[in-house]
Amino acid sequence: MQQELLADPEASKTGHQQTQARLAASRRRASGALVFPRVPETSPAASGYEPVELSASATLYSFTTIHPNPKTGEPPFTVVYADFAEGARVFGRLRLSGEVPRIGMRLNIIVEPNTDGQICYFFVPASEVSP
């Protein structure tokens, strides 16, 4: 299931290194509306959708920073909605290294495996991703 997030599942096979990637979405044939993640081929609704590869970058639409209870020991983290040129709005976590998020900033997608080996995607400022 996790591989269905990525337009190119091979992009995730890099160990624990961060890899720039593109997300996989679906376009509804009847209306042209985009949905993320991609509708699985096994879905009864699959015939009504076509696969779409989203752009490598997006624009920050909205964000908030979550401050978990101090008892958890987890640090604060930021979640965002990002708009892609194709018309999809995607929710995800934003990784920052000192930069303050701002509406309209350019974001890229990176993927990396978590501790369970599942592939996770994150948004990062476009300035932090080398081509």
N, C-alpha and C positions, 0 to 999 in steps of 0.2 A: 504493500500500500504506500509506503513512504516514497518509493521510486516514482510513483505517479505524480509527485510534486514537480519533478524535473523534466524539462524538455529533452535533456540528454542525460540519461541515468549514469553513463560512464563518467560524468563530471564528479560523481561522488566517490569514486574509487581512488582516493589519494591519501589514505590513512587519516591522520588527524590534521592535515594541512587545510587551510581555508582555500576554497576554490570558487572563482567567480562562475556563476551559472545563470541559466534562464529558467523561469518557471513555466510549467505546462498548465494551460487553461482549456476551456471548451467554449465554443460559440454556438448558441442555439440557432439552428437553421431557420426556424420560423421568424424569429425576431431580431437576430443578430446580437442579442445580449450575451455578454461574457460571464462565465462563472469560474471561480477558482476554489479548490483545485480541479483538475481535469475530471470530467465524468468518466468513471471506469468503463471499459469496454463490456464488462459483465453486467452493467446496469440495464434494467429494462428500458430506461429512457435514452440509452446510448445512441440509438439510431437518429434521434432528434438533435444531436450535437456533432460538431466537427472539432478536431483538435486544433489548438492554437498555441504557438510559442510566444510568450510575452517578451518584450524588449529586455535588454540587459540592464536598463536603468529606469527609474521611476521618480516621481516628484512627491515629496512629503506633503500629505493632505492634512493630517492631524496627528497629534501624539499626546501621550500622558506618561508620567513616571509613576511606577508602582513602588510603594515603600512597604515591603513585607514586615510583619510583626518582628520586632527585634529578637524575640525568643527563637525564631527560625534560624537565625544566623545568616540568612540570605541577604545579599546587598540589594539596593534599589535597582530596578531595571525599567527600561523605556519600551513601550509598545506603540506602534504606529499604524495608520492607514496610509498607503502609498498608491498613487494613481499612475497607471501605465499608459503609454501612448495609444495602445489598442482599445482603451476604454475600461479596463478592469481596475477595480479598487481592491487591494490586497492588504490583509491584516498580518502583522508579524512583529517580531522583536527587533529593536534597533540596537546595534552595537556601536558604542561611541568610545573614543579614546581622547577625552578632554574637550571635544567640540560640543557646543550647546545646540540642540536641535532647533530648527526654525522652519516654519511653514514655507514651502516652496523650494527647499533645498533638494539637490539631486542626490538620489540614493542608488546604490547598486545592490545586487543580491550575491551573497556568498553562501556556500553550503559546507557543512562539516558533520562528521558522525558524532553523536553524543556518546556517553559512557556505555550505553547499551548497544552501540553500533548502528542505531537508526539515524537516517540522514535528516538533518535539521537545516532550515534556511533562516538567514538573518539579513536584515537590511544594514548597510553601512554607508556612511557618506561617500559619494563618488570620489572625493579627493583621497580617500584611504585605500582605494583599490587600484593596483597597477595593472595595466592591460596585459 
